[in-house]
Amino acid sequence: MAEYDDMDDGAEHEDDAIDPGSTLAKLMAENAALKDQAMRYAAEAENTRRRAERESNDARAYAIQKFARDLLDASDNLSRAVQHAARGDKFDPHMHQAVTEQPAEGVPPGGVVQVLQAGYELFGRIVRPAMVAVTPKGAGASADMSAEASATSEGANPYSQDDQGAAGSTVNAKA
């Protein structure tokens, strides 16, 4: 019976024998396919990362666009209100910078006709004076014009506040 047992073992081994060449070829093909698949997944992940980064940068850059558009509407309304409110105000050399003279009806001589560029104040200090157009001091009569001409030829400021003296002539020694 020992012979019979030996024969069975040999027959089993012959059936279980694997062709090493075909197995190796199959494993190499599977390995190449898995490498290709891994490369594709890596490339797709990199593309997704780049796309997410680009979209994030675009969102960051353009997210403020709607806010800026709304802010410009508010700024335009505020500018119109400031220009309308300033019309007819007395020229103040501490707050205004006269850029041009412009005759206007209903505005007293030396008054602000138009705000060309808004001025800004921060905690009571002027950051930038408003650039304004003012009416000529002698706009009322020709006699006033000749008086203004003689005053300007003498070096006086025609836009100074008459009741306070020349603009900027007061000096605070404690400051």
C-alpha positions in Angstrom: 0.0 0.0 0.0 2.9 2.2 0.4 3.4 2.1 -3.3 -0.2 3.2 -3.8 0.2 6.1 -1.4 3.3 7.2 -3.2 1.5 7.2 -6.5 -1.3 9.3 -5.2 1.1 11.9 -4.0 2.8 12.1 -7.3 -0.4 12.5 -9.2 -1.6 15.2 -7.0 1.7 17.2 -7.4 1.4 17.0 -11.2 -2.1 18.5 -11.2 -1.1 21.3 -8.8 2.0 22.2 -10.8 1.9 25.8 -12.0 3.6 27.1 -15.1 6.1 29.6 -13.7 6.3 31.6 -17.1 2.6 32.2 -17.4 2.2 33.1 -13.7 5.1 35.6 -13.9 3.6 37.2 -17.0 0.2 37.5 -15.4 1.7 39.0 -12.2 3.8 41.5 -14.3 0.7 42.5 -16.3 -1.3 43.0 -13.1 1.6 44.9 -11.6 1.7 47.2 -14.6 -2.0 47.8 -14.6 -2.0 48.6 -10.9 1.0 51.1 -11.4 -0.9 52.7 -14.2 -4.1 53.0 -12.1 -2.0 54.4 -9.2 -0.4 57.0 -11.5 -3.9 58.0 -12.8 -5.2 58.4 -9.3 -2.2 60.5 -8.3 -2.6 62.7 -11.4 -6.3 63.1 -10.7 -5.6 64.1 -7.1 -3.0 66.6 -8.2 -5.4 68.1 -10.7 -8.1 68.3 -8.1 -5.7 70.0 -5.7 -4.7 72.6 -8.3 -8.3 73.2 -9.3 -9.3 73.7 -5.7 -6.4 76.1 -5.1 -7.3 78.1 -8.2 -11.0 78.3 -7.2 -10.0 79.3 -3.7 -7.7 82.1 -5.1 -10.5 83.3 -7.4 -13.0 83.3 -4.6 -10.6 85.2 -2.4 -9.9 87.7 -5.1 -13.4 88.3 -6.3 -15.4 87.7 -3.1 -15.1 91.4 -2.2 -16.5 92.5 -5.6 -20.2 92.5 -4.5 -19.3 94.3 -1.3 -17.2 96.9 -3.2 -20.1 97.5 -5.7 -22.5 98.1 -2.7 -19.9 100.3 -1.1 -19.5 102.4 -4.3 -23.3 103.0 -4.3 -23.1 104.2 -0.8 -20.1 106.3 -1.5 -21.8 107.9 -4.5 -24.8 108.8 -2.4 -22.6 110.2 0.3 -20.6 112.3 -2.1 -23.8 113.8 -3.6 -25.0 114.6 -0.1 -21.7 116.2 0.9 -21.6 118.3 -2.3 -25.2 119.4 -1.8 -24.7 120.2 1.9 -21.5 122.1 1.3 -23.0 124.4 -1.4 -23.3 127.9 0.0 -21.1 127.2 3.1 -18.6 129.9 3.9 -15.1 129.0 2.7 -13.0 127.8 5.6 -9.3 127.6 4.8 -8.8 125.0 7.6 -11.3 122.7 6.0 -11.2 123.7 2.3 -8.7 124.2 -0.5 -10.0 126.6 -3.1 -9.1 125.3 -6.5 -11.2 127.6 -8.7 -13.6 130.5 -8.7 -17.0 130.1 -10.2 -19.8 132.6 -10.1 -23.1 131.1 -8.9 -26.6 132.4 -8.1 -27.8 132.2 -4.6 -24.3 131.6 -3.1 -22.8 134.5 -1.1 -19.4 135.8 -2.2 -16.6 133.6 -0.9 -19.0 130.7 -0.5 -18.5 127.1 -1.6 -20.1 126.4 -5.0 -19.0 122.9 -5.6 -16.9 120.2 -3.8 -14.5 118.8 -6.4 -12.8 116.3 -4.1 -14.1 115.4 -0.7 -12.0 116.2 2.4 -11.5 113.9 5.3 -11.1 114.4 9.0 -9.9 111.9 11.5 -10.5 112.4 15.2 -10.7 116.2 14.7 -7.6 116.5 12.5 -7.8 117.2 8.8 -6.4 114.3 6.8 -7.1 115.9 3.5 -8.8 119.3 2.9 -11.8 119.4 0.6 -10.9 120.8 -2.9 -13.7 123.3 -3.7 -14.9 125.8 -6.2 -15.8 129.1 -4.6 -17.6 132.2 -5.7 -15.5 135.3 -6.2 -15.5 137.7 -3.2 -16.4 140.7 -5.4 -19.2 139.0 -7.3 -21.8 141.5 -6.1 -20.8 144.9 -7.8 -18.0 146.3 -9.8 -17.0 148.5 -6.8 -16.5 145.4 -4.8 -14.4 143.9 -7.6 -12.1 146.9 -7.6 -11.8 146.7 -3.8 -11.0 143.0 -4.1 -8.4 143.7 -6.8 -6.7 146.2 -4.6 -6.8 143.8 -1.6 -5.3 140.9 -3.6 -2.6 143.2 -5.0 -1.6 144.0 -1.5 -1.2 140.3 -0.7 -4.4 139.9 1.4 -6.3 136.6 1.2 -9.7 137.4 -0.4 -11.2 134.1 1.1 -10.2 134.7 4.6 -12.9 135.0 7.2 -13.3 138.7 7.7 -14.4 138.5 11.3 -11.4 136.4 12.4 -8.6 138.1 10.5 -6.3 136.4 8.0 -6.6 132.6 7.7 -4.0 130.8 9.7 -2.8 133.9 11.5 -3.7 132.5 15.0 -0.9 130.4 16.5 -1.6 128.2 19.5 1.6 128.4 21.6 0.6 125.4 23.7 0.3 123.1 20.8 
